[in-house]
Amino acid sequence: MPSFFKKKSQKGKKTAEKQKKPAVSSPLSEVLEENLAVITSKTGNSTDIIIRRLKHSPRFKTESAIVYLKGLTDTQTVQEILIESLMKSDPVEQEPSSMQEMVEGYLPLGIMESLKDWETLFQALMSGHTIIFVDGFSEAMSTSTEGGEQRSIEEPSTQRAIRGSREGFTESIETNISMVRRIIQNPTLWTETMTIGRVTKTKVTIMYIKGIARDDIIEELRNRLKKIDIDSVLESGYIEQYIEDQSLTVFPTLYHSERPDVVAGNLLEGRFALFVNGSPFVLLGPVVFIQFFQSIEDYTERFYISTALRLLRVLIFFISLIGPATYIAATTFHQEMIPTQLLVAIAAQRESVPFPSFVEAIIMEVTFEILREAGIRMPKAIGSAISIVGALVIGQAAVQAGVVSAAMVIIVAITAIASFATPSFGIAISTRLLRFLFMISAATFGFYGMILGFIILVVHLCGLRSFGVPYMSPLAPFVPADINDTVIRGPLWADRKRPSFMSGQNQLRQGEETGRPEPDKSRQMVTKNEGDAQ
């Protein structure tokens, strides 16, 4: 019996290996009509596939054709530059050996590539390139004519900043890469592009700074991306779920951003950036837990202001995590910890409430999550109205009906506001899920259950990894040299080196002469120039 399953598993493994091997693409034909017939048949005679025949081109001395995809191609470039250049070009003096030799030097376009198989040809066609066919040649030429309608660069909606850039990524991968290159104008900023998705053929680009990023992390990223064999990649979240270290956790192990300045700052610390065509969110890794409480404004404001804001964000995280659980534990098991006057007020409010504190909290939290989802899915005009109805009408009616107490409404409202104030959506939604677990532990064992939950949470966080980097670095393991940019934000002139657990060979980010500003002249007010008469 065991041998049967062993043979069956080996047979399934061989079948999977055969499916993974790509089929060898067939070459192009020398007959122009046959090539055009293959394109028509493969695309189902789609109306957005434009085939333009050129029967009187003096350059080719024979019939030719250009094929492009309407909507992804710059039609003006095709009409005014490509077609006119082909029609007005001089005939060749001698018989060319290849199409590249025939076309080279006559088309005023940038990137040109020779195509000899159908797989590469369709990939170029669906990317917005224009394909040139000439009768008698078993190859085609691809010219870079990408265009079409695209969303303009706007301010990002999920990561707003008072002081900083107003540019945000778009759905075009070329535009996103160029925005980062405008910030880091250095040849050591390397990019590697690959295609993932058997059906969508989505472009995925790795970006890192050679010498600053660790080579072993970049190599590990390449290996994980090469193992992905799926039909479609519609957003960067598809890639994130296949390359993260640990999937059985609610905490994100990769950071996503739609701000070019945030991506540039992380690249300069030794991280990599992963661009996915069609998504304005760029993945960053490796990440650490404290990174989700940082903002771009922390590096533009004075360090003591940034430190105060970071401590506030950490406090916000704990409020959104254990706010309702603390109320449940205090009112259910530990009434002696509440001041007498406050305890009497809470008891008076709960006199007409038929449910215990835990059921109260569950009702209010679930109701608020429903209102939150409804506000997100509805149009903007209706979403604001739903928020007002949920906050005023339902909350007030629930208190007057005696379903919940006014104190519970206040606790849930403060917790909801705290969850919205968290800088990263990835850590905020994780907190929303963990909040219910802490509520259950508080309703079961009180503060003892909450402390046990904290211990489990800290152990879980210390066990997480992001591309081999400990998730709680540099706090656990503790690295005193990297503590300058954690919960506190030290001055920039004291941040001399990059994080040692992430950066590669080039760890020095400041020169030796750069340090704390110390003016040479006296700080006294100068009223007169030296040598002036009294």
Sequence and secondary structure as in RCSB ss.txt:
>XXXX:A:sequence
MPSFFKKKSQKGKKTAEKQKKPAVSSPLSEVLEENLAVITSKTGNSTDIIIRRLKHSPRFKTESAIVYLKGLTDT
QTVQEILIESLMKSDPVEQEPSSMQEMVEGYLPLGIMESLKDWETLFQALMSGHTIIFVDGFSEAMSTSTEGGEQ
RSIEEPSTQRAIRGSREGFTESIETNISMVRRIIQNPTLWTETMTIGRVTKTKVTIMYIKGIARDDIIEELRNRL
KKIDIDSVLESGYIEQYIEDQSLTVFPTLYHSERPDVVAGNLLEGRFALFVNGSPFVLLGPVVFIQFFQSIEDYT
ERFYISTALRLLRVLIFFISLIGPATYIAATTFHQEMIPTQLLVAIAAQRESVPFPSFVEAIIMEVTFEILREAG
IRMPKAIGSAISIVGALVIGQAAVQAGVVSAAMVIIVAITAIASFATPSFGIAISTRLLRFLFMISAATFGFYGM
ILGFIILVVHLCGLRSFGVPYMSPLAPFVPADINDTVIRGPLWADRKRPSFMSGQNQLRQGEETGRPEPDKSRQM
VTKNEGDAQ
>XXXX:A:secstr
 HHHHHHHHHHHHHHHHHHHS     B  S HHHHHHHHHHHTTT TTEEEEEES  TTTSS EEEEEEBTTB H
HHIIIIIIHHHHHS   SS  SSHHHHHTTT   S EEEE BHHHHHHHHHTT EEEEETT S EEEE  B S  
      SSS  SSS      S HHHHHHHHHHH   TTEEEEEEEE TTT EEEEEEEEBTTB HHHHHHHHHHH
HT   S   SHHHHHHHH S SS SS SSEEE  HHHHHHHHTTT EEEEETT S EEEES  GGGGG  GGGGT
S HHHHHHHHHHHHHHHHHHHHHHHHHHHHHHT GGGS HHHHHHHHHHGGG  S HHHHHHHHHHHHHHHHHHH
HHS HHHHHHHHHIIIIIIHHHHHHHTSS HHHHHHHHHHHHHHHT S HHHHHHHHHHHHHHHHHHHHHTHHHH
HHHHHHHHHHHHH EETTEETTTTBTTB GGGTTBSSSB  GGG  B  TTTB S  B S TT  S   SS SS 
  S TT   
